[in-house]
Amino acid sequence: MQTIGLLLYNVLYIYSFFIIGYILLSWFPNARESSLGQFLGRIVEPYLEPFRKFIPPLGMIDLSPIVAIIVLRLASGGVAALFGL
């Protein structure tokens, strides 16, 4: 059971880095249109979409990925506490 918890914890941890990578791609022109950007977009956008519905951007700054990462980290902390990691 602890192996499942560790696997789930690591998946959530790696997924948060995917979100960070997707955010960093927005700093470079046309980076999201590259094959890496499209791959990350297909993985990350379905998770970010609900956050974007409730958190409006502040000017040019989209805060929804930050909130999404915080929620993901809280979930990984819950997994760690649940499985005793």
Jmol script that loads the backbone (N, CA, C; Angstrom):
load data "model"
ATOM      1  N   MET A   1       0.826  -1.193   0.000  1.00  0.00           N
ATOM      2  CA  MET A   1       0.000   0.000   0.000  1.00  0.00           C
ATOM      3  C   MET A   1       0.871   1.257   0.000  1.00  0.00           C
ATOM      4  N   GLN A   2       1.984   1.180   0.709  1.00  0.00           N
ATOM      5  CA  GLN A   2       2.882   2.327   0.760  1.00  0.00           C
ATOM      6  C   GLN A   2       3.518   2.578  -0.609  1.00  0.00           C
ATOM      7  N   THR A   3       3.708   1.530  -1.391  1.00  0.00           N
ATOM      8  CA  THR A   3       4.266   1.682  -2.739  1.00  0.00           C
ATOM      9  C   THR A   3       3.309   2.469  -3.629  1.00  0.00           C
ATOM     10  N   ILE A   4       2.033   2.206  -3.508  1.00  0.00           N
ATOM     11  CA  ILE A   4       1.031   2.951  -4.284  1.00  0.00           C
ATOM     12  C   ILE A   4       1.046   4.418  -3.880  1.00  0.00           C
ATOM     13  N   GLY A   5       1.130   4.665  -2.582  1.00  0.00           N
ATOM     14  CA  GLY A   5       1.194   6.044  -2.097  1.00  0.00           C
ATOM     15  C   GLY A   5       2.429   6.763  -2.592  1.00  0.00           C
ATOM     16  N   LEU A   6       3.560   6.081  -2.576  1.00  0.00           N
ATOM     17  CA  LEU A   6       4.799   6.686  -3.063  1.00  0.00           C
ATOM     18  C   LEU A   6       4.726   6.968  -4.561  1.00  0.00           C
ATOM     19  N   LEU A   7       4.137   6.055  -5.313  1.00  0.00           N
ATOM     20  CA  LEU A   7       3.966   6.259  -6.750  1.00  0.00           C
ATOM     21  C   LEU A   7       3.057   7.456  -7.028  1.00  0.00           C
ATOM     22  N   LEU A   8       1.940   7.534  -6.325  1.00  0.00           N
ATOM     23  CA  LEU A   8       1.013   8.650  -6.500  1.00  0.00           C
ATOM     24  C   LEU A   8       1.652   9.972  -6.099  1.00  0.00           C
ATOM     25  N   TYR A   9       2.397   9.969  -5.011  1.00  0.00           N
ATOM     26  CA  TYR A   9       3.103  11.168  -4.559  1.00  0.00           C
ATOM     27  C   TYR A   9       4.095  11.647  -5.620  1.00  0.00           C
ATOM     28  N   ASN A  10       4.856  10.722  -6.186  1.00  0.00           N
ATOM     29  CA  ASN A  10       5.840  11.084  -7.213  1.00  0.00           C
ATOM     30  C   ASN A  10       5.179  11.579  -8.494  1.00  0.00           C
ATOM     31  N   VAL A  11       4.054  10.987  -8.874  1.00  0.00           N
ATOM     32  CA  VAL A  11       3.329  11.438 -10.068  1.00  0.00           C
ATOM     33  C   VAL A  11       2.846  12.876  -9.876  1.00  0.00           C
ATOM     34  N   LEU A  12       2.306  13.181  -8.710  1.00  0.00           N
ATOM     35  CA  LEU A  12       1.855  14.547  -8.430  1.00  0.00           C
ATOM     36  C   LEU A  12       3.028  15.522  -8.418  1.00  0.00           C
ATOM     37  N   TYR A  13       4.156  15.089  -7.879  1.00  0.00           N
ATOM     38  CA  TYR A  13       5.349  15.926  -7.820  1.00  0.00           C
ATOM     39  C   TYR A  13       5.862  16.239  -9.231  1.00  0.00           C
ATOM     40  N   ILE A  14       5.930  15.235 -10.079  1.00  0.00           N
ATOM     41  CA  ILE A  14       6.401  15.424 -11.457  1.00  0.00           C
ATOM     42  C   ILE A  14       5.412  16.272 -12.250  1.00  0.00           C
ATOM     43  N   TYR A  15       4.120  16.064 -12.020  1.00  0.00           N
ATOM     44  CA  TYR A  15       3.099  16.844 -12.721  1.00  0.00           C
ATOM     45  C   TYR A  15       3.221  18.334 -12.402  1.00  0.00           C
ATOM     46  N   SER A  16       3.601  18.657 -11.171  1.00  0.00           N
ATOM     47  CA  SER A  16       3.788  20.067 -10.823  1.00  0.00           C
ATOM     48  C   SER A  16       4.941  20.670 -11.626  1.00  0.00           C
ATOM     49  N   PHE A  17       5.962  19.883 -11.930  1.00  0.00           N
ATOM     50  CA  PHE A  17       7.050  20.384 -12.771  1.00  0.00           C
ATOM     51  C   PHE A  17       6.603  20.560 -14.224  1.00  0.00           C
ATOM     52  N   PHE A  18       5.685  19.725 -14.678  1.00  0.00           N
ATOM     53  CA  PHE A  18       5.105  19.923 -16.010  1.00  0.00           C
ATOM     54  C   PHE A  18       4.385  21.263 -16.081  1.00  0.00           C
ATOM     55  N   ILE A  19       3.649  21.595 -15.029  1.00  0.00           N
ATOM     56  CA  ILE A  19       2.950  22.885 -14.993  1.00  0.00           C
ATOM     57  C   ILE A  19       3.949  24.029 -15.004  1.00  0.00           C
ATOM     58  N   ILE A  20       5.006  23.921 -14.228  1.00  0.00           N
ATOM     59  CA  ILE A  20       6.033  24.973 -14.192  1.00  0.00           C
ATOM     60  C   ILE A  20       6.682  25.117 -15.561  1.00  0.00           C
ATOM     61  N   GLY A  21       6.977  24.005 -16.219  1.00  0.00           N
ATOM     62  CA  GLY A  21       7.558  24.060 -17.558  1.00  0.00           C
ATOM     63  C   GLY A  21       6.623  24.715 -18.554  1.00  0.00           C
ATOM     64  N   TYR A  22       5.345  24.429 -18.440  1.00  0.00           N
ATOM     65  CA  TYR A  22       4.353  25.033 -19.330  1.00  0.00           C
ATOM     66  C   TYR A  22       4.263  26.541 -19.094  1.00  0.00           C
ATOM     67  N   ILE A  23       4.358  26.946 -17.848  1.00  0.00           N
ATOM     68  CA  ILE A  23       4.353  28.374 -17.525  1.00  0.00           C
ATOM     69  C   ILE A  23       5.586  29.054 -18.109  1.00  0.00           C
ATOM     70  N   LEU A  24       6.737  28.427 -17.977  1.00  0.00           N
ATOM     71  CA  LEU A  24       7.965  29.023 -18.496  1.00  0.00           C
ATOM     72  C   LEU A  24       7.941  29.156 -20.018  1.00  0.00           C
ATOM     73  N   LEU A  25       7.245  28.258 -20.692  1.00  0.00           N
ATOM     74  CA  LEU A  25       7.152  28.348 -22.146  1.00  0.00           C
ATOM     75  C   LEU A  25       6.411  29.610 -22.588  1.00  0.00           C
ATOM     76  N   SER A  26       5.563  30.146 -21.730  1.00  0.00           N
ATOM     77  CA  SER A  26       4.829  31.357 -22.109  1.00  0.00           C
ATOM     78  C   SER A  26       5.731  32.582 -22.170  1.00  0.00           C
ATOM     79  N   TRP A  27       6.917  32.490 -21.618  1.00  0.00           N
ATOM     80  CA  TRP A  27       7.851  33.623 -21.645  1.00  0.00           C
ATOM     81  C   TRP A  27       8.572  33.757 -22.979  1.00  0.00           C
ATOM     82  N   PHE A  28       8.551  32.718 -23.790  1.00  0.00           N
ATOM     83  CA  PHE A  28       9.275  32.718 -25.057  1.00  0.00           C
ATOM     84  C   PHE A  28       8.280  32.731 -26.212  1.00  0.00           C
ATOM     85  N   PRO A  29       8.530  33.557 -27.205  1.00  0.00           N
ATOM     86  CA  PRO A  29       7.587  33.637 -28.334  1.00  0.00           C
ATOM     87  C   PRO A  29       7.490  32.307 -29.084  1.00  0.00           C
ATOM     88  N   ASN A  30       6.281  31.904 -29.372  1.00  0.00           N
ATOM     89  CA  ASN A  30       5.966  30.697 -30.154  1.00  0.00           C
ATOM     90  C   ASN A  30       6.466  29.396 -29.530  1.00  0.00           C
ATOM     91  N   ALA A  31       6.835  29.415 -28.261  1.00  0.00           N
ATOM     92  CA  ALA A  31       7.326  28.186 -27.626  1.00  0.00           C
ATOM     93  C   ALA A  31       6.188  27.202 -27.381  1.00  0.00           C
ATOM     94  N   ARG A  32       4.984  27.713 -27.131  1.00  0.00           N
ATOM     95  CA  ARG A  32       3.859  26.809 -26.891  1.00  0.00           C
ATOM     96  C   ARG A  32       3.382  26.140 -28.172  1.00  0.00           C
ATOM     97  N   GLU A  33       3.778  26.669 -29.316  1.00  0.00           N
ATOM     98  CA  GLU A  33       3.418  26.044 -30.586  1.00  0.00           C
ATOM     99  C   GLU A  33       4.408  24.959 -30.988  1.00  0.00           C
ATOM    100  N   SER A  34       5.514  24.823 -30.261  1.00  0.00           N
ATOM    101  CA  SER A  34       6.478  23.769 -30.564  1.00  0.00           C
ATOM    102  C   SER A  34       5.896  22.418 -30.153  1.00  0.00           C
ATOM    103  N   SER A  35       6.563  21.356 -30.524  1.00  0.00           N
ATOM    104  CA  SER A  35       6.056  20.025 -30.180  1.00  0.00           C
ATOM    105  C   SER A  35       6.054  19.808 -28.665  1.00  0.00           C
ATOM    106  N   LEU A  36       7.076  20.318 -27.970  1.00  0.00           N
ATOM    107  CA  LEU A  36       7.107  20.207 -26.513  1.00  0.00           C
ATOM    108  C   LEU A  36       5.981  21.021 -25.880  1.00  0.00           C
ATOM    109  N   GLY A  37       5.753  22.216 -26.389  1.00  0.00           N
ATOM    110  CA  GLY A  37       4.683  23.065 -25.876  1.00  0.00           C
ATOM    111  C   GLY A  37       3.313  22.464 -26.087  1.00  0.00           C
ATOM    112  N   GLN A  38       3.102  21.856 -27.248  1.00  0.00           N
ATOM    113  CA  GLN A  38       1.814  21.211 -27.520  1.00  0.00           C
ATOM    114  C   GLN A  38       1.616  19.987 -26.649  1.00  0.00           C
ATOM    115  N   PHE A  39       2.691  19.234 -26.415  1.00  0.00           N
ATOM    116  CA  PHE A  39       2.613  18.066 -25.542  1.00  0.00           C
ATOM    117  C   PHE A  39       2.257  18.486 -24.117  1.00  0.00           C
ATOM    118  N   LEU A  40       2.964  19.482 -23.590  1.00  0.00           N
ATOM    119  CA  LEU A  40       2.670  19.963 -22.244  1.00  0.00           C
ATOM    120  C   LEU A  40       1.268  20.566 -22.161  1.00  0.00           C
ATOM    121  N   GLY A  41       0.849  21.237 -23.214  1.00  0.00           N
ATOM    122  CA  GLY A  41      -0.488  21.815 -23.238  1.00  0.00           C
ATOM    123  C   GLY A  41      -1.577  20.765 -23.141  1.00  0.00           C
ATOM    124  N   ARG A  42      -1.402  19.651 -23.853  1.00  0.00           N
ATOM    125  CA  ARG A  42      -2.388  18.574 -23.789  1.00  0.00           C
ATOM    126  C   ARG A  42      -2.443  17.945 -22.400  1.00  0.00           C
ATOM    127  N   ILE A  43      -1.326  17.951 -21.696  1.00  0.00           N
ATOM    128  CA  ILE A  43      -1.287  17.343 -20.369  1.00  0.00           C
ATOM    129  C   ILE A  43      -1.765  18.311 -19.291  1.00  0.00           C
ATOM    130  N   VAL A  44      -1.391  19.574 -19.392  1.00  0.00           N
ATOM    131  CA  VAL A  44      -1.591  20.539 -18.313  1.00  0.00           C
ATOM    132  C   VAL A  44      -2.907  21.311 -18.443  1.00  0.00           C
ATOM    133  N   GLU A  45      -3.312  21.661 -19.637  1.00  0.00           N
ATOM    134  CA  GLU A  45      -4.497  22.506 -19.820  1.00  0.00           C
ATOM    135  C   GLU A  45      -5.785  21.934 -19.213  1.00  0.00           C
ATOM    136  N   PRO A  46      -6.053  20.625 -19.316  1.00  0.00           N
ATOM    137  CA  PRO A  46      -7.290  20.128 -18.679  1.00  0.00           C
ATOM    138  C   PRO A  46      -7.318  20.353 -17.165  1.00  0.00           C
ATOM    139  N   TYR A  47      -6.157  20.332 -16.517  1.00  0.00           N
ATOM    140  CA  TYR A  47      -6.096  20.589 -15.080  1.00  0.00           C
ATOM    141  C   TYR A  47      -6.213  22.080 -14.774  1.00  0.00           C
ATOM    142  N   LEU A  48      -5.629  22.921 -15.608  1.00  0.00           N
ATOM    143  CA  LEU A  48      -5.644  24.364 -15.360  1.00  0.00           C
ATOM    144  C   LEU A  48      -6.978  25.015 -15.706  1.00  0.00           C
ATOM    145  N   GLU A  49      -7.723  24.424 -16.604  1.00  0.00           N
ATOM    146  CA  GLU A  49      -8.972  25.034 -17.083  1.00  0.00           C
ATOM    147  C   GLU A  49      -9.973  25.357 -15.973  1.00  0.00           C
ATOM    148  N   PRO A  50     -10.244  24.450 -15.029  1.00  0.00           N
ATOM    149  CA  PRO A  50     -11.189  24.824 -13.959  1.00  0.00           C
ATOM    150  C   PRO A  50     -10.707  25.988 -13.097  1.00  0.00           C
ATOM    151  N   PHE A  51      -9.405  26.094 -12.896  1.00  0.00           N
ATOM    152  CA  PHE A  51      -8.871  27.200 -12.106  1.00  0.00           C
ATOM    153  C   PHE A  51      -9.021  28.524 -12.855  1.00  0.00           C
ATOM    154  N   ARG A  52      -8.879  28.481 -14.157  1.00  0.00           N
ATOM    155  CA  ARG A  52      -9.018  29.706 -14.954  1.00  0.00           C
ATOM    156  C   ARG A  52     -10.451  30.215 -14.983  1.00  0.00           C
ATOM    157  N   LYS A  53     -11.414  29.333 -14.756  1.00  0.00           N
ATOM    158  CA  LYS A  53     -12.815  29.756 -14.724  1.00  0.00           C
ATOM    159  C   LYS A  53     -13.111  30.595 -13.489  1.00  0.00           C
ATOM    160  N   PHE A  54     -12.417  30.312 -12.382  1.00  0.00           N
ATOM    161  CA  PHE A  54     -12.713  30.985 -11.122  1.00  0.00           C
ATOM    162  C   PHE A  54     -11.727  32.081 -10.754  1.00  0.00           C
ATOM    163  N   ILE A  55     -10.527  32.052 -11.322  1.00  0.00           N
ATOM    164  CA  ILE A  55      -9.503  33.035 -10.969  1.00  0.00           C
ATOM    165  C   ILE A  55      -9.233  33.907 -12.192  1.00  0.00           C
ATOM    166  N   PRO A  56      -9.688  35.154 -12.163  1.00  0.00           N
ATOM    167  CA  PRO A  56      -9.463  36.026 -13.318  1.00  0.00           C
ATOM    168  C   PRO A  56      -8.000  36.484 -13.376  1.00  0.00           C
ATOM    169  N   PRO A  57      -7.482  36.712 -14.575  1.00  0.00           N
ATOM    170  CA  PRO A  57      -6.113  37.212 -14.679  1.00  0.00           C
ATOM    171  C   PRO A  57      -6.019  38.661 -14.201  1.00  0.00           C
ATOM    172  N   LEU A  58      -4.876  38.996 -13.650  1.00  0.00           N
ATOM    173  CA  LEU A  58      -4.605  40.366 -13.228  1.00  0.00           C
ATOM    174  C   LEU A  58      -3.781  41.036 -14.316  1.00  0.00           C
ATOM    175  N   GLY A  59      -4.449  41.713 -15.217  1.00  0.00           N
ATOM    176  CA  GLY A  59      -3.748  42.319 -16.348  1.00  0.00           C
ATOM    177  C   GLY A  59      -3.215  41.232 -17.261  1.00  0.00           C
ATOM    178  N   MET A  60      -1.900  41.191 -17.405  1.00  0.00           N
ATOM    179  CA  MET A  60      -1.253  40.188 -18.254  1.00  0.00           C
ATOM    180  C   MET A  60      -0.802  38.962 -17.448  1.00  0.00           C
ATOM    181  N   ILE A  61      -1.067  38.940 -16.155  1.00  0.00           N
ATOM    182  CA  ILE A  61      -0.579  37.873 -15.290  1.00  0.00           C
ATOM    183  C   ILE A  61      -1.716  36.907 -14.959  1.00  0.00           C
ATOM    184  N   ASP A  62      -1.498  35.649 -15.261  1.00  0.00           N
ATOM    185  CA  ASP A  62      -2.471  34.595 -14.971  1.00  0.00           C
ATOM    186  C   ASP A  62      -2.031  33.898 -13.681  1.00  0.00           C
ATOM    187  N   LEU A  63      -2.808  34.044 -12.637  1.00  0.00           N
ATOM    188  CA  LEU A  63      -2.466  33.457 -11.347  1.00  0.00           C
ATOM    189  C   LEU A  63      -2.989  32.039 -11.159  1.00  0.00           C
ATOM    190  N   SER A  64      -3.788  31.570 -12.085  1.00  0.00           N
ATOM    191  CA  SER A  64      -4.385  30.243 -11.928  1.00  0.00           C
ATOM    192  C   SER A  64      -3.353  29.110 -11.857  1.00  0.00           C
ATOM    193  N   PRO A  65      -2.242  29.148 -12.600  1.00  0.00           N
ATOM    194  CA  PRO A  65      -1.263  28.063 -12.443  1.00  0.00           C
ATOM    195  C   PRO A  65      -0.637  28.027 -11.044  1.00  0.00           C
ATOM    196  N   ILE A  66      -0.476  29.191 -10.427  1.00  0.00           N
ATOM    197  CA  ILE A  66       0.094  29.217  -9.086  1.00  0.00           C
ATOM    198  C   ILE A  66      -0.855  28.548  -8.105  1.00  0.00           C
ATOM    199  N   VAL A  67      -2.140  28.884  -8.210  1.00  0.00           N
ATOM    200  CA  VAL A  67      -3.134  28.265  -7.336  1.00  0.00           C
ATOM    201  C   VAL A  67      -3.230  26.765  -7.635  1.00  0.00           C
ATOM    202  N   ALA A  68      -3.141  26.399  -8.894  1.00  0.00           N
ATOM    203  CA  ALA A  68      -3.206  24.986  -9.268  1.00  0.00           C
ATOM    204  C   ALA A  68      -2.031  24.212  -8.678  1.00  0.00           C
ATOM    205  N   ILE A  69      -0.844  24.796  -8.677  1.00  0.00           N
ATOM    206  CA  ILE A  69       0.321  24.134  -8.098  1.00  0.00           C
ATOM    207  C   ILE A  69       0.163  24.012  -6.590  1.00  0.00           C
ATOM    208  N   ILE A  70      -0.373  25.039  -5.939  1.00  0.00           N
ATOM    209  CA  ILE A  70      -0.591  24.976  -4.492  1.00  0.00           C
ATOM    210  C   ILE A  70      -1.569  23.849  -4.159  1.00  0.00           C
ATOM    211  N   VAL A  71      -2.646  23.744  -4.927  1.00  0.00           N
ATOM    212  CA  VAL A  71      -3.621  22.670  -4.699  1.00  0.00           C
ATOM    213  C   VAL A  71      -2.973  21.310  -4.934  1.00  0.00           C
ATOM    214  N   LEU A  72      -2.132  21.210  -5.945  1.00  0.00           N
ATOM    215  CA  LEU A  72      -1.446  19.956  -6.234  1.00  0.00           C
ATOM    216  C   LEU A  72      -0.497  19.581  -5.095  1.00  0.00           C
ATOM    217  N   ARG A  73       0.208  20.562  -4.560  1.00  0.00           N
ATOM    218  CA  ARG A  73       1.121  20.306  -3.433  1.00  0.00           C
ATOM    219  C   ARG A  73       0.349  19.908  -2.179  1.00  0.00           C
ATOM    220  N   LEU A  74      -0.796  20.531  -1.947  1.00  0.00           N
ATOM    221  CA  LEU A  74      -1.629  20.140  -0.810  1.00  0.00           C
ATOM    222  C   LEU A  74      -2.126  18.702  -0.974  1.00  0.00           C
ATOM    223  N   ALA A  75      -2.488  18.346  -2.199  1.00  0.00           N
ATOM    224  CA  ALA A  75      -2.935  16.976  -2.463  1.00  0.00           C
ATOM    225  C   ALA A  75      -1.795  15.983  -2.251  1.00  0.00           C
ATOM    226  N   SER A  76      -0.591  16.339  -2.670  1.00  0.00           N
ATOM    227  CA  SER A  76       0.534  15.415  -2.470  1.00  0.00           C
ATOM    228  C   SER A  76       0.871  15.306  -0.990  1.00  0.00           C
ATOM    229  N   GLY A  77       0.691  16.399  -0.225  1.00  0.00           N
ATOM    230  CA  GLY A  77       0.872  16.320   1.219  1.00  0.00           C
ATOM    231  C   GLY A  77      -0.181  15.434   1.861  1.00  0.00           C
ATOM    232  N   GLY A  78      -1.404  15.492   1.363  1.00  0.00           N
ATOM    233  CA  GLY A  78      -2.449  14.602   1.844  1.00  0.00           C
ATOM    234  C   GLY A  78      -2.170  13.148   1.542  1.00  0.00           C
ATOM    235  N   VAL A  79      -1.629  12.888   0.356  1.00  0.00           N
ATOM    236  CA  VAL A  79      -1.261  11.519  -0.013  1.00  0.00           C
ATOM    237  C   VAL A  79      -0.153  11.032   0.908  1.00  0.00           C
ATOM    238  N   ALA A  80       0.825  11.913   1.173  1.00  0.00           N
ATOM    239  CA  ALA A  80       1.927  11.520   2.049  1.00  0.00           C
ATOM    240  C   ALA A  80       1.423  11.220   3.459  1.00  0.00           C
ATOM    241  N   ALA A  81       0.512  12.028   3.953  1.00  0.00           N
ATOM    242  CA  ALA A  81      -0.026  11.791   5.298  1.00  0.00           C
ATOM    243  C   ALA A  81      -0.905  10.546   5.328  1.00  0.00           C
ATOM    244  N   LEU A  82      -1.671  10.321   4.284  1.00  0.00           N
ATOM    245  CA  LEU A  82      -2.570   9.174   4.237  1.00  0.00           C
ATOM    246  C   LEU A  82      -1.816   7.859   4.202  1.00  0.00           C
ATOM    247  N   PHE A  83      -0.734   7.826   3.421  1.00  0.00           N
ATOM    248  CA  PHE A  83       0.018   6.582   3.266  1.00  0.00           C
ATOM    249  C   PHE A  83       1.224   6.493   4.193  1.00  0.00           C
ATOM    250  N   GLY A  84       1.436   7.498   5.031  1.00  0.00           N
ATOM    251  CA  GLY A  84       2.549   7.465   5.987  1.00  0.00           C
ATOM    252  C   GLY A  84       3.911   7.537   5.340  1.00  0.00           C
ATOM    253  N   LEU A  85       4.058   8.412   4.370  1.00  0.00           N
ATOM    254  CA  LEU A  85       5.347   8.558   3.680  1.00  0.00           C
ATOM    255  C   LEU A  85       6.240   9.539   4.400  1.00  0.00           C
TER     256      LEU A  85
END
end "model"
wireframe off; spacefill off
backbone 0.3
color backbone group
